[in-house]
Amino acid sequence: MAKVVIDANVVISSVFGGLPLEAITLAMLHHEVFYSDDTEKELKGVLKKFEVKLKDNQILKLQENLSRFLSLCKKILVRENLSICRDRKDNRYLSLCKQVNAHYLITGDKDLLSIPGEILQENDLTCKIVSPAEFIKQEQP
């Protein structure tokens, strides 16, 4: 069983189906998924931004999915804050990955996806940073 961290953009995108939903479903069914206070705050912040763009029924579905997602994941207190990514707010995911010794960080964020493996190793990160499609591909026998 792998340890997985999922970026907020993938969680929010999963409401609309497709590869993000498939990746989250696979992660939740077969692995341990983790989040932190920082990632929860980001998810709730993104949800607030969407409230002005979506219809009431879409907002309700997004809120329900977010609550369900968080209830099925393990919340972790992150003790060390890394500073690796050029987009500083994305470091919260890397810090969480290090805290739990994650195997995967699932994201669509180009700043995270472009971090070289050598940089991850130098910072004692053992995770693979993958897109939802890459995660799904690696999960297939």
Secondary structure as the mmCIF struct_conf table of DSSP 4:
data_model
#
loop_
_struct_conf.conf_type_id
_struct_conf.id
_struct_conf.beg_label_comp_id
_struct_conf.beg_label_asym_id
_struct_conf.beg_label_seq_id
_struct_conf.end_label_comp_id
_struct_conf.end_label_asym_id
_struct_conf.end_label_seq_id
STRN STRN1 LYS A 3 ILE A 6
HELX_RH_AL_P HELX_RH_AL_P1 ALA A 8 SER A 13
HELX_RH_3T_P HELX_RH_3T_P1 SER A 14 PHE A 16
HELX_RH_AL_P HELX_RH_AL_P2 GLY A 18 HIS A 30
BEND BEND1 HIS A 31 HIS A 31
STRN STRN2 GLU A 32 SER A 36
HELX_RH_AL_P HELX_RH_AL_P3 ASP A 37 PHE A 50
TURN_TY1_P TURN_TY1_P1 GLU A 51 LYS A 53
BEND BEND2 LEU A 54 LEU A 54
HELX_RH_AL_P HELX_RH_AL_P4 ASP A 56 LEU A 72
BEND BEND3 CYS A 73 CYS A 73
STRN STRN3 LYS A 74 ILE A 76
BEND BEND4 CYS A 85 ASP A 87
HELX_RH_3T_P HELX_RH_3T_P2 ARG A 88 ASP A 90
HELX_RH_AL_P HELX_RH_AL_P5 ASN A 91 VAL A 100
TURN_TY1_P TURN_TY1_P2 ASN A 101 ASN A 101
BEND BEND5 HIS A 103 HIS A 103
STRN STRN4 TYR A 104 ILE A 106
HELX_RH_AL_P HELX_RH_AL_P6 LYS A 110 LEU A 113
TURN_TY1_P TURN_TY1_P3 SER A 114 SER A 114
HELX_RH_AL_P HELX_RH_AL_P7 GLY A 117 GLU A 122
TURN_TY1_P TURN_TY1_P4 ASN A 123 ASP A 124
STRN STRN5 LYS A 128 VAL A 130
HELX_RH_AL_P HELX_RH_AL_P8 PRO A 132 GLU A 139
#
